[in-house]
Amino acid sequence: MRFSLKYEGELKSTTDRNTRVKHKNRLRWHFSDQLDELMMRGDFTRMPRHESDVVKPIDDKGFRIHSTKISGQDFEQVWYIPVIDRTLNISCSLHVRIDRPERPGSLFERGGENGGDLDNRIKTLLDALRVPHNVNEARRSETRPDLNFCVCLFDDDSMVTSLYIETRPSLRPLPRGHVELTIDVEIRAHDLTFDPE
């Protein structure tokens, strides 16, 4: 299965915990809208699973998913639902293209919370794609506080088996610290059977 996620806006590298959590959740809710569409359109019944699970409805749109796709607990009365969860024998690879206003090479520089610092900006992105690990990482949607579920790409980034990052100067004027992101996702089965004979 292949699909792409899109984002345009700030991609922060920040050391302030409160700002970082708020920013990651803005990204998480942005991607949730796109991943919700994937869950509604995609046929996940053919995905290889560790075990059979019952299905249950999640929202008023009527789509049904496996109960194990719901994280072990809800945070702030919001269910965090991973597309790739631990009951599936699948993994994913990510190709991240970052179009940015900085000059070539400056993504590696420590240029304040909105510039440079490739490793921390990518860490922000990967954290935003996963389910929160505890209540301190979770925030309700700022634009839709009534939403009671958030679709994330994976349980945690250990499910990412390949990560390719490409950066390019943006040909459109963007504010400093803003980027245009395209994340190409490929989900594939990884279950192996060994025959001792």
Phi, psi and omega in degrees: 000132179232141175200169181234143173250143183237148175204141171225125180155199181290140168232095191274148164242102187228150178260352179281117188299314182296317178295319182297314181297316180298317181294316179300322181287328173299316177297315182302314180290327176298312180289332179301321179301319180285320181289332174300317177299318179299316181296325180286325183272327189281151175259101182267003182290338181269358179291136178293131184240157175289327183203162178279145182225152175285158177249154180211148179290147182252319185222179183286355175284345173089004179282150185242137178224166179293141183299331180286353175284353177267131181300161186304334177211159176264146179248130181054036180060034174237130174277131175254115191248113178277136172295316178254107179245177188284350177278349181264139175273059182222162176217178181220155171242147183237132170244110185255119174254125182244110171266130190215158182278345183292157177293157180305133179093340186286350179294340180273348184278152176274089186250039183089183187289341182249003181230155174059201171062064184304312187298318181286329177290321177292321177299319176303315181296313181297320177297324180289338180275349183256167174291139175301145181272340179203173186296333180291340179268350188260141174219145174292159176298132179287328182269334180227071184295348179281344182295135181245014172213149180225122180269125179247164183286317183211166177295312176203168189285001173292344179277355177271115183262348179210134180223118179240129183240128179236129178243142179218148173293135178285137176272356174255147177291125178234146174299153178302134180089349178269150181221163165249120183251137166234121180247106176274122184249133172237122178255131181216155177288145177228012181290130179242140177245127181254128179257112183294342178286000000 
